[in-house]
Amino acid sequence: MMDNYERYHSDPQFAALVDMFTAQLHNCDFTPSEVRLAAMMATINLESMRTRTLVRVTPEIDKALHDLHIMINEEKSP
């Protein structure tokens, strides 16, 4: 696997991202911790924007899951 230094020099998009973070650290006096928190917040924001596929549980599936739950609990009991 490529280390960050190698990736910086071989991946233009990664290099652009690193350069952007470097500029923010330099120009706006952000700390490395703030940049890490901002990157995490960006991933949280992106995840919250993604469309989720809803699964409709039919009565048959609900009963099968219920029966499985009972079976598992019976196996755990001494």
N, CA, C and O of each residue as an XYZ file, in Angstrom:
312
protein
N       0.840     -1.184      0.000
C       0.000      0.000      0.000
C       0.889      1.253      0.000
O       1.945      1.281      0.631
N       0.449      2.257     -0.702
C       1.187      3.493     -0.850
C       1.089      4.330      0.427
O       0.012      4.448      1.012
N       2.209      4.910      0.856
C       2.112      5.793      2.010
C       1.646      7.175      1.554
O       1.567      7.453      0.358
N       1.342      8.025      2.513
C       0.784      9.347      2.185
C       1.716     10.172      1.311
O       1.254     10.862      0.402
N       3.017     10.115      1.565
C       3.984     10.878      0.782
C       3.961     10.435     -0.679
O       3.930     11.265     -1.588
N       3.978      9.117     -0.894
C       3.932      8.592     -2.271
C       2.618      8.961     -2.948
O       2.594      9.339     -4.119
N       1.531      8.847     -2.196
C       0.221      9.167     -2.775
C       0.136     10.648     -3.135
O      -0.411     11.014     -4.175
N       0.680     11.492     -2.266
C       0.677     12.937     -2.530
C       1.369     13.244     -3.858
O       0.929     14.111     -4.613
N       2.450     12.526     -4.131
C       3.223     12.795     -5.348
C       2.721     12.048     -6.581
O       3.181     12.311     -7.692
N       1.781     11.117     -6.396
C       1.313     10.376     -7.567
C      -0.184     10.550     -7.855
O      -0.662     10.164     -8.922
N      -0.913     11.123     -6.911
C      -2.364     11.273     -7.066
C      -2.719     12.760     -7.027
O      -2.735     13.362     -5.953
N      -3.005     13.358     -8.187
C      -3.257     14.801     -8.231
C      -4.457     15.247     -7.389
O      -4.432     16.332     -6.808
N      -5.495     14.429     -7.318
C      -6.664     14.812     -6.510
C      -6.326     14.810     -5.018
O      -6.722     15.714     -4.283
N      -5.593     13.791     -4.581
C      -5.171     13.725     -3.184
C      -4.249     14.898     -2.870
O      -4.359     15.513     -1.809
N      -3.349     15.202     -3.786
C      -2.433     16.327     -3.591
C      -3.202     17.642     -3.484
O      -2.865     18.492     -2.659
N      -4.221     17.812     -4.303
C      -5.032     19.036     -4.249
C      -5.742     19.157     -2.904
O      -5.829     20.246     -2.338
N      -6.242     18.048     -2.402
C      -6.909     18.054     -1.103
C      -5.922     18.406      0.012
O      -6.229     19.212      0.890
N      -4.741     17.800     -0.030
C      -3.710     18.104      0.965
C      -3.306     19.570      0.872
O      -3.142     20.235      1.895
N      -3.147     20.070     -0.329
C      -2.778     21.471     -0.512
C      -3.864     22.411      0.019
O      -3.561     23.454      0.598
N      -5.125     22.036     -0.183
C      -6.223     22.849      0.340
C      -6.182     22.876      1.870
O      -6.313     23.937      2.481
N      -6.000     21.708      2.479
C      -5.903     21.660      3.938
C      -4.713     22.473      4.431
O      -4.815     23.187      5.428
N      -3.587     22.365      3.735
C      -2.386     23.114      4.121
C      -2.654     24.614      4.076
O      -2.253     25.346      4.980
N      -3.326     25.066      3.036
C      -3.657     26.497      2.926
C      -4.583     26.924      4.058
O      -4.407     27.998      4.634
N      -5.567     26.091      4.378
C      -6.476     26.431      5.472
C      -5.737     26.485      6.808
O      -5.997     27.367      7.627
N      -4.843     25.570      7.023
C      -4.047     25.578      8.245
C      -3.194     26.842      8.319
O      -3.073     27.462      9.376
N      -2.612     27.212      7.192
C      -1.708     28.362      7.150
C      -2.448     29.701      7.211
O      -2.095     30.572      8.006
N      -3.461     29.861      6.382
C      -4.131     31.157      6.248
C      -5.161     31.451      7.325
O      -5.360     32.611      7.686
N      -5.798     30.459      7.826
C      -6.901     30.688      8.754
C      -6.581     30.271     10.181
O      -7.444     30.314     11.059
N      -5.354     29.873     10.403
C      -4.935     29.457     11.737
C      -5.767     28.316     12.302
O      -6.018     28.273     13.507
N      -6.198     27.393     11.450
C      -6.849     26.192     11.940
C      -5.788     25.267     12.515
O      -4.657     25.233     12.032
N      -6.151     24.528     13.532
C      -5.236     23.543     14.105
C      -5.430     22.221     13.367
O      -6.462     22.017     12.728
N      -4.458     21.330     13.450
C      -4.653     20.005     12.844
C      -5.905     19.307     13.386
O      -6.597     18.616     12.638
N      -6.195     19.477     14.654
C      -7.406     18.866     15.222
C      -8.662     19.431     14.577
O      -9.606     18.688     14.306
N      -8.686     20.729     14.330
C      -9.855     21.341     13.690
C     -10.017     20.841     12.257
O     -11.140     20.627     11.802
N      -8.916     20.654     11.547
C      -8.987     20.125     10.182
C      -9.508     18.692     10.210
O     -10.332     18.320      9.374
N      -9.037     17.879     11.163
C      -9.548     16.508     11.290
C     -11.044     16.524     11.588
O     -11.809     15.772     10.984
N     -11.463     17.389     12.527
C     -12.886     17.480     12.866
C     -13.711     17.936     11.671
O     -14.810     17.433     11.439
N     -13.178     18.892     10.913
C     -13.892     19.376      9.725
C     -14.027     18.268      8.682
O     -15.077     18.129      8.054
N     -12.967     17.481      8.497
C     -13.028     16.375      7.538
C     -14.064     15.339      7.987
O     -14.816     14.813      7.167
N     -14.098     15.051      9.284
C     -15.094     14.106      9.797
C     -16.507     14.667      9.626
O     -17.423     13.935      9.250
N     -16.686     15.956      9.899
C     -18.006     16.568      9.739
C     -18.446     16.521      8.277
O     -19.623     16.310      7.987
N     -17.504     16.715      7.363
C     -17.832     16.636      5.935
C     -18.316     15.236      5.575
O     -19.261     15.092      4.799
N     -17.682     14.204      6.128
C     -18.128     12.842      5.824
C     -19.496     12.571      6.442
O     -20.317     11.872      5.849
N     -19.743     13.119      7.627
C     -21.057     12.969      8.267
C     -22.126     13.669      7.431
O     -23.203     13.116      7.208
N     -21.827     14.889      6.967
C     -22.773     15.621      6.122
C     -23.085     14.847      4.847
O     -24.243     14.743      4.443
N     -22.043     14.303      4.214
C     -22.242     13.553      2.982
C     -23.102     12.321      3.239
O     -24.014     12.023      2.467
N     -22.816     11.616      4.311
C     -23.576     10.413      4.632
C     -25.044     10.747      4.883
O     -25.930      9.986      4.496
N     -25.301     11.880      5.528
C     -26.690     12.249      5.811
C     -27.454     12.654      4.552
O     -28.685     12.642      4.550
N     -26.745     13.011      3.483
C     -27.386     13.402      2.224
C     -27.733     12.203      1.348
O     -28.556     12.310      0.438
N     -27.108     11.067      1.623
C     -27.333      9.888      0.785
C     -28.746      9.357      0.964
O     -29.297      9.344      2.065
N     -29.307      8.927     -0.138
C     -30.642      8.355     -0.118
C     -30.561      6.931      0.405
O     -29.714      6.146     -0.020
N     -31.430      6.618      1.307
C     -31.482      5.274      1.864
C     -32.574      4.466      1.169
O     -33.644      4.988      0.857
N     -32.296      3.211      0.935
C     -33.296      2.317      0.380
C     -34.085      1.726      1.544
O     -33.528      1.082      2.432
N     -35.367      1.956      1.518
C     -36.217      1.421      2.572
C     -36.652      0.011      2.204
O     -37.016     -0.270      1.062
N     -36.606     -0.850      3.178
C     -37.023     -2.229      2.963
C     -38.376     -2.415      3.620
O     -38.565     -2.094      4.793
N     -39.302     -2.932      2.853
C     -40.640     -3.196      3.379
C     -40.662     -4.611      3.924
O     -40.423     -5.575      3.196
N     -40.949     -4.726      5.204
C     -41.010     -6.042      5.831
C     -42.446     -6.536      5.752
O     -43.362     -5.943      6.323
N     -42.616     -7.627      5.035
C     -43.955     -8.209      4.903
C     -44.310     -8.955      6.183
O     -43.418     -9.284      6.965
N     -45.584     -9.226      6.414
C     -45.971     -9.991      7.605
C     -45.269    -11.350      7.674
O     -44.944    -11.824      8.764
N     -45.032    -11.980      6.518
C     -44.358    -13.279      6.497
C     -42.917    -13.155      6.987
O     -42.445    -13.979      7.772
N     -42.226    -12.123      6.519
C     -40.852    -11.900      6.959
C     -40.823    -11.553      8.440
O     -39.964    -12.041      9.173
N     -41.745    -10.723      8.884
C     -41.816    -10.348     10.292
C     -42.025    -11.591     11.161
O     -41.390    -11.725     12.207
N     -42.910    -12.498     10.739
C     -43.154    -13.725     11.508
C     -41.915    -14.615     11.517
O     -41.570    -15.181     12.554
N     -41.250    -14.743     10.385
C     -40.043    -15.570     10.307
C     -38.944    -15.015     11.217
O     -38.247    -15.776     11.886
N     -38.792    -13.691     11.239
C     -37.801    -13.077     12.121
C     -38.166    -13.295     13.585
O     -37.297    -13.562     14.416
N     -39.443    -13.182     13.892
C     -39.917    -13.418     15.261
C     -39.639    -14.866     15.678
O     -39.133    -15.116     16.772
N     -39.974    -15.813     14.799
C     -39.726    -17.227     15.096
C     -38.236    -17.503     15.279
O     -37.847    -18.268     16.163
N     -37.406    -16.884     14.448
C     -35.955    -17.046     14.571
C     -35.466    -16.495     15.905
O     -34.630    -17.110     16.566
N     -35.977    -15.361     16.292
C     -35.613    -14.754     17.572
C     -35.966    -15.698     18.729
O     -35.164    -15.889     19.643
N     -37.144    -16.274     18.688
C     -37.572    -17.219     19.734
C     -36.656    -18.445     19.745
O     -36.249    -18.909     20.810
N     -36.336    -18.964     18.564
C     -35.485    -20.142     18.457
C     -34.091    -19.865     19.034
O     -33.539    -20.699     19.751
N     -33.537    -18.718     18.726
C     -32.213    -18.347     19.239
C     -32.248    -18.217     20.753
O     -31.339    -18.688     21.436
N     -33.289    -17.581     21.286
C     -33.398    -17.423     22.727
C     -33.567    -18.770     23.431
O     -33.050    -18.962     24.532
N     -34.285    -19.700     22.806
C     -34.461    -21.039     23.393
C     -33.135    -21.788     23.432
O     -32.867    -22.525     24.381
N     -32.292    -21.602     22.392
C     -30.991    -22.267     22.354
C     -30.051    -21.721     23.431
O     -29.207    -22.453     23.948
N     -30.195    -20.445     23.766
C     -29.349    -19.825     24.781
C     -29.745    -20.255     26.179
O     -28.903    -20.287     27.077
N     -31.018    -20.587     26.381
C     -31.508    -20.969     27.705
C     -30.959    -22.334     28.099
O     -30.882    -23.246     27.277
N     -30.564    -22.466     29.418
C     -30.042    -23.783     29.866
C     -31.138    -24.803     30.020
O     -30.870    -25.947     30.385
